[in-house]
Amino acid sequence: MLTLLATVSSAATFSYHSTVASSNECGAGGFDSCTLFGSPTIAKYEYDDGVYGGNELNNTSFPSIDGSEFSVSLASNGSGTWSYTPGVGDPVVVTGFVVKAGSGSSGAGYSIYTWDDTSGTDFSSIAWDTSTLRNKALSHITFFDTGATISTIPLPAAGWMLLAGLGGIAALRRRKKG
């Protein structure tokens, strides 16, 4: 009897790393050249009057990212959650994210959160808040990754691999009986 086991990913965890009292995490180089500890950007979600009006996507690095991979929910107290479900060609994990609040003239900055790489890769309902930024209003969240992407085995190749595996199992069973 052949049993297929699905792997279940455990929840990813992020730790608060630091707060930086400058106006923007990407600096003068802009979004497309922005990195966090060597990891490139995936996407930047801006907040405007309680409505996510659009997002900036780093299509230069990951043309497969269209924004549908992320879901961001806000609470009225300056906190919220986000989720990430990558597709084919998308980065495998989110290694960090930055929560930016207020503007440079208001004295706010941004807080850095980093992924605990010993935790899982289920990026569902990851919590964030602006408490480290004196509870200023959210400006945007920027997500960073490893650069590794998800690939897929073409269906015909997967079918041949399954048949080869079943043939190997049959051969082993026949060998044991003989």
BELQUIBEL-V756846 format. One record per residue. N is the residue number from 1. RES is the residue in one letter. SS is DSSP state (@ for helix, = for strand, . for the rest). D_CENTER is the distance of its C-alpha to the mean C-alpha in whole Angstrom. Layout:
n->N res->RES ss->SS d_center->D_CENTER
n->N res->RES ss->SS d_center->D_CENTER
//
This chain:
n->1 res->M ss->. d_center->37
n->2 res->L ss->. d_center->34
n->3 res->T ss->. d_center->31
n->4 res->L ss->. d_center->28
n->5 res->L ss->. d_center->25
n->6 res->A ss->. d_center->21
n->7 res->T ss->. d_center->19
n->8 res->V ss->. d_center->17
n->9 res->S ss->. d_center->14
n->10 res->S ss->. d_center->14
n->11 res->A ss->= d_center->12
n->12 res->A ss->. d_center->10
n->13 res->T ss->. d_center->12
n->14 res->F ss->= d_center->11
n->15 res->S ss->= d_center->14
n->16 res->Y ss->= d_center->16
n->17 res->H ss->= d_center->17
n->18 res->S ss->= d_center->19
n->19 res->T ss->= d_center->20
n->20 res->V ss->= d_center->22
n->21 res->A ss->. d_center->24
n->22 res->S ss->. d_center->24
n->23 res->S ss->. d_center->23
n->24 res->N ss->. d_center->20
n->25 res->E ss->. d_center->17
n->26 res->C ss->. d_center->18
n->27 res->G ss->@ d_center->22
n->28 res->A ss->@ d_center->24
n->29 res->G ss->@ d_center->22
n->30 res->G ss->. d_center->20
n->31 res->F ss->@ d_center->16
n->32 res->D ss->@ d_center->17
n->33 res->S ss->@ d_center->18
n->34 res->C ss->. d_center->16
n->35 res->T ss->= d_center->14
n->36 res->L ss->= d_center->13
n->37 res->F ss->. d_center->15
n->38 res->G ss->. d_center->15
n->39 res->S ss->= d_center->12
n->40 res->P ss->= d_center->11
n->41 res->T ss->= d_center->10
n->42 res->I ss->= d_center->8
n->43 res->A ss->= d_center->9
n->44 res->K ss->= d_center->11
n->45 res->Y ss->= d_center->13
n->46 res->E ss->= d_center->16
n->47 res->Y ss->. d_center->18
n->48 res->D ss->= d_center->22
n->49 res->D ss->. d_center->24
n->50 res->G ss->. d_center->22
n->51 res->V ss->= d_center->21
n->52 res->Y ss->. d_center->18
n->53 res->G ss->. d_center->20
n->54 res->G ss->. d_center->18
n->55 res->N ss->= d_center->15
n->56 res->E ss->= d_center->15
n->57 res->L ss->= d_center->13
n->58 res->N ss->. d_center->13
n->59 res->N ss->. d_center->15
n->60 res->T ss->. d_center->17
n->61 res->S ss->. d_center->14
n->62 res->F ss->. d_center->12
n->63 res->P ss->. d_center->15
n->64 res->S ss->. d_center->13
n->65 res->I ss->. d_center->11
n->66 res->D ss->. d_center->13
n->67 res->G ss->. d_center->11
n->68 res->S ss->. d_center->12
n->69 res->E ss->. d_center->8
n->70 res->F ss->= d_center->8
n->71 res->S ss->= d_center->10
n->72 res->V ss->= d_center->12
n->73 res->S ss->= d_center->15
n->74 res->L ss->= d_center->17
n->75 res->A ss->. d_center->20
n->76 res->S ss->. d_center->24
n->77 res->N ss->. d_center->24
n->78 res->G ss->. d_center->21
n->79 res->S ss->= d_center->18
n->80 res->G ss->= d_center->16
n->81 res->T ss->= d_center->12
n->82 res->W ss->= d_center->9
n->83 res->S ss->= d_center->8
n->84 res->Y ss->= d_center->5
n->85 res->T ss->. d_center->7
n->86 res->P ss->. d_center->7
n->87 res->G ss->. d_center->11
n->88 res->V ss->. d_center->13
n->89 res->G ss->. d_center->13
n->90 res->D ss->. d_center->9
n->91 res->P ss->= d_center->7
n->92 res->V ss->. d_center->7
n->93 res->V ss->. d_center->5
n->94 res->V ss->= d_center->3
n->95 res->T ss->= d_center->7
n->96 res->G ss->= d_center->8
n->97 res->F ss->= d_center->8
n->98 res->V ss->= d_center->12
n->99 res->V ss->= d_center->14
n->100 res->K ss->= d_center->17
n->101 res->A ss->= d_center->20
n->102 res->G ss->. d_center->24
n->103 res->S ss->. d_center->25
n->104 res->G ss->@ d_center->26
n->105 res->S ss->@ d_center->30
n->106 res->S ss->@ d_center->29
n->107 res->G ss->. d_center->28
n->108 res->A ss->. d_center->25
n->109 res->G ss->. d_center->22
n->110 res->Y ss->= d_center->18
n->111 res->S ss->= d_center->17
n->112 res->I ss->= d_center->14
n->113 res->Y ss->= d_center->12
n->114 res->T ss->= d_center->11
n->115 res->W ss->= d_center->10
n->116 res->D ss->. d_center->13
n->117 res->D ss->. d_center->13
n->118 res->T ss->. d_center->15
n->119 res->S ss->. d_center->14
n->120 res->G ss->. d_center->12
n->121 res->T ss->. d_center->9
n->122 res->D ss->= d_center->9
n->123 res->F ss->= d_center->7
n->124 res->S ss->= d_center->10
n->125 res->S ss->= d_center->11
n->126 res->I ss->= d_center->10
n->127 res->A ss->= d_center->13
n->128 res->W ss->= d_center->14
n->129 res->D ss->= d_center->17
n->130 res->T ss->. d_center->19
n->131 res->S ss->@ d_center->22
n->132 res->T ss->@ d_center->21
n->133 res->L ss->@ d_center->22
n->134 res->R ss->. d_center->25
n->135 res->N ss->. d_center->24
n->136 res->K ss->. d_center->24
n->137 res->A ss->. d_center->23
n->138 res->L ss->= d_center->19
n->139 res->S ss->= d_center->19
n->140 res->H ss->= d_center->15
n->141 res->I ss->= d_center->12
n->142 res->T ss->= d_center->10
n->143 res->F ss->= d_center->6
n->144 res->F ss->= d_center->7
n->145 res->D ss->= d_center->6
n->146 res->T ss->. d_center->9
n->147 res->G ss->. d_center->11
n->148 res->A ss->. d_center->11
n->149 res->T ss->= d_center->11
n->150 res->I ss->. d_center->12
n->151 res->S ss->. d_center->16
n->152 res->T ss->. d_center->18
n->153 res->I ss->. d_center->22
n->154 res->P ss->. d_center->24
n->155 res->L ss->@ d_center->26
n->156 res->P ss->@ d_center->29
n->157 res->A ss->@ d_center->28
n->158 res->A ss->@ d_center->27
n->159 res->G ss->@ d_center->30
n->160 res->W ss->@ d_center->32
n->161 res->M ss->@ d_center->30
n->162 res->L ss->@ d_center->31
n->163 res->L ss->@ d_center->34
n->164 res->A ss->@ d_center->35
n->165 res->G ss->@ d_center->33
n->166 res->L ss->@ d_center->36
n->167 res->G ss->@ d_center->39
n->168 res->G ss->@ d_center->38
n->169 res->I ss->@ d_center->38
n->170 res->A ss->@ d_center->41
n->171 res->A ss->@ d_center->43
n->172 res->L ss->@ d_center->42
n->173 res->R ss->@ d_center->43
n->174 res->R ss->@ d_center->47
n->175 res->R ss->@ d_center->47
n->176 res->K ss->@ d_center->47
n->177 res->K ss->@ d_center->50
n->178 res->G ss->. d_center->52
//
